[in-house]
């Protein structure tokens, strides 16, 4: 039961990354244009690290890195 609650909280936090990324894109337009290559590198490293966390079953690592990837992807979309 505890694992299900932890999983649901993690998914909720991941879903909060979408509006947060949109908000950050709105308030930091000039940084996004000058640092696009670095944002793409952050996305790749976060996704790879998130999948590593999934493989080694480290929920905190997995959810943290997927959250960073989601926020960064949303920021670059805007």
N, C-alpha and C positions, 0 to 999 in steps of 0.2 A: 504494500500500500504506500509506503514511504517513497519508493522508487517512482511510482506513478505520479505522486504529487510533485516530486522533484522534476520529472519530465514535463509535466504541465506548466510548472513555473518557468522552466527553461524555454519552452515554446512561446509562452506569453512574452517573455523578455525579447525573444527573437522577433516577434511580431511588432514590438515597439520600436525596433530598429528602422522600419520603413518610414513612419512619420518623422522620426528623429533625423534620418538622413535627408529627407526632403527639407526639413527646417534648416539644417546646417547648410545645405546647398543654397538656400535662399539668402542666408546672412553672410556667406563667405564666397561670393561669386569670383572675386579677383584671385583668391588663393587657388580655386579650382582650375582656372585656366592656366596658371603658371606651373602647377605641380601635377599635371595629369599623368606623367610617366611614373611618378612616385605613388600616386593613388592606385594605378594599375598594378604596381609591384606589391603594394599592401594587400590588394584583393587576392592576388595569386598566392602570396605567402599565408594569408589568413585561411583561404580555402584548403590549401595543402595541410596546414596545421590543424584545422578543424577535422579533416578526415583522419589525420593521425590520432587525434583525440578520440575519434569514434572507434578506430581500430583498437587502441589500447584501453578503451572504456574509461576514459577520464572525462566525465561530464562537464566539469568546470572549464577545462581547456577547450573542449569541443564547442560549448555554447558561447564562450567568450570570443573565440576566433571567428565563429560563424556570425556573431553579432557585429564584430568589426567589419567583416566582409559585407554584410547586408547594408550597414550604414554607409560604407564607402561606395558601394554600387549605387545606392539611391542618390548619393551626392553627385556622382558623375552623370547620372541620367538627366539631371535637371540642367 
